[in-house]
Amino acid sequence: MKKNVLFLLSLVASKMVFAETLLFECGDNCVAELNEKGVLTVKGTGENGVGQIGDFPHYTSPWWDVNEQITNIVVEEGITSIGKGAFFMTYAKNIFLPSSIENIADSAFTGMGDFNIVCAQDKRALCEEAKTRSKSSVYIDEQGEIIQQDLV
């Protein structure tokens, strides 16, 4: 009986943790939250919602431990740049980028596999270039610097 109660309590506790929204700090004036549906939403916290997603040497992004749970990434209006390794090896299938995006680092989406980028028409070239670079063979050192890149 005692084992059944403990099992039930652990099962309830695990469901409660899974339904929780996770919060992350992820750069200059930038935070992100991962909801129970696997949507990672990145928001600027500066004046007028402006912010920048920082650089993260691979395996060090704030959401690295839960990257397999990320199904979609929504970068909200106001975010102006996405740093190196920001979404390295996440499992997202769709990335939604705002018209405020101005810079996407070479290795921002490396290792993600097959994904779609949805962005404003005037940012299409920037988005397509970032997607192409993500499919390249990129070798990154511990500081997140590209040491070799073989373009597809």
C-alpha positions in Angstrom: 0.0 0.0 0.0 2.8 2.4 0.9 4.6 1.7 -2.4 1.4 2.4 -4.3 0.9 5.8 -2.6 4.5 6.8 -3.2 4.2 5.8 -6.9 1.0 7.8 -7.2 2.6 10.8 -5.5 5.7 10.7 -7.8 3.4 10.3 -10.8 1.4 13.4 -9.8 4.6 15.3 -9.0 6.1 14.5 -12.4 2.9 15.7 -14.2 3.0 19.0 -12.2 6.6 19.7 -13.2 5.9 18.9 -16.8 2.9 21.3 -16.9 5.1 24.1 -15.6 6.4 27.0 -17.8 10.2 27.2 -17.7 11.9 30.6 -17.8 15.4 31.4 -19.1 17.6 34.5 -19.3 19.2 34.4 -22.7 21.1 37.6 -23.6 21.0 41.3 -23.4 17.6 42.4 -22.3 16.3 39.0 -23.3 14.2 36.2 -21.7 12.6 33.1 -22.9 9.9 30.8 -21.7 9.1 27.2 -22.7 5.5 26.2 -22.2 4.0 22.7 -21.8 3.3 22.5 -25.6 7.0 22.9 -26.4 6.8 26.4 -27.7 9.9 28.5 -26.8 9.0 32.2 -26.8 11.8 34.7 -26.8 11.0 38.2 -25.6 13.0 41.5 -25.3 12.9 43.1 -21.9 14.5 46.4 -22.9 12.8 49.7 -23.8 10.1 49.0 -26.3 10.7 45.2 -26.0 14.2 45.4 -27.6 16.6 42.6 -26.8 19.3 40.4 -28.2 19.7 36.6 -27.9 23.3 36.0 -26.7 26.1 33.8 -28.0 26.3 30.3 -26.5 29.1 27.9 -27.2 27.5 24.6 -28.1 25.9 22.6 -25.2 25.6 25.8 -23.1 22.3 27.5 -24.2 20.0 28.1 -21.3 17.5 25.6 -22.6 20.1 22.9 -23.5 18.8 20.5 -20.9 15.3 20.6 -22.4 16.1 21.1 -26.1 14.3 17.9 -27.1 11.1 19.3 -25.7 11.2 22.4 -28.0 8.8 22.0 -30.9 8.5 25.6 -32.1 10.5 28.8 -31.5 8.8 32.2 -31.5 11.0 35.2 -31.4 8.9 38.2 -30.6 9.1 41.7 -32.2 11.9 43.7 -30.7 14.6 41.0 -30.8 17.3 42.3 -33.1 19.9 39.5 -33.2 20.4 35.8 -32.6 23.8 34.8 -31.3 26.1 31.9 -32.0 24.8 28.5 -31.0 21.5 30.0 -29.7 19.4 27.1 -30.9 22.1 24.5 -31.4 20.6 21.1 -31.8 17.1 22.0 -30.6 14.3 19.9 -32.0 12.1 22.8 -33.2 10.4 22.3 -36.6 9.3 25.9 -37.0 11.0 29.2 -36.2 9.1 32.4 -36.3 11.2 35.5 -36.6 10.1 39.1 -36.3 10.6 42.0 -38.7 12.9 43.6 -36.1 15.6 40.9 -36.6 18.8 42.3 -38.1 21.5 39.7 -37.5 21.6 35.9 -37.3 25.0 34.5 -36.3 26.5 31.8 -38.5 25.9 28.9 -36.1 22.6 30.1 -34.6 20.7 27.1 -35.9 23.4 24.5 -36.4 22.5 20.9 -35.8 18.7 21.5 -35.9 18.0 19.2 -38.8 15.0 19.9 -41.0 13.1 23.1 -39.9 11.1 26.0 -41.4 11.8 29.7 -40.8 8.9 32.0 -41.1 9.9 35.7 -41.4 8.9 39.0 -42.9 9.3 39.4 -46.6 12.0 42.0 -46.3 14.0 39.6 -44.1 13.7 36.6 -46.4 17.3 36.7 -47.7 18.7 36.9 -44.1 16.5 34.0 -43.0 17.3 31.8 -46.0 21.0 32.4 -45.6 20.8 31.5 -41.9 19.0 28.3 -42.8 21.6 27.4 -45.4 24.4 27.9 -42.9 22.7 25.6 -40.4 22.9 22.7 -42.9 26.6 23.2 -43.3 29.2 21.3 -41.5 30.3 23.7 -38.8 33.1 23.0 -36.4 33.0 25.2 -33.3 35.5 25.6 -30.6 34.7 25.8 -26.8 34.2 29.6 -27.0 31.6 29.3 -29.8 33.9 30.5 -32.5 33.7 28.8 -35.9 37.0 27.1 -36.7 35.9 25.5 -40.0 32.8 25.7 -42.1 32.1 23.6 -45.1 29.1 25.2 -47.0 26.6 22.9 -48.6 
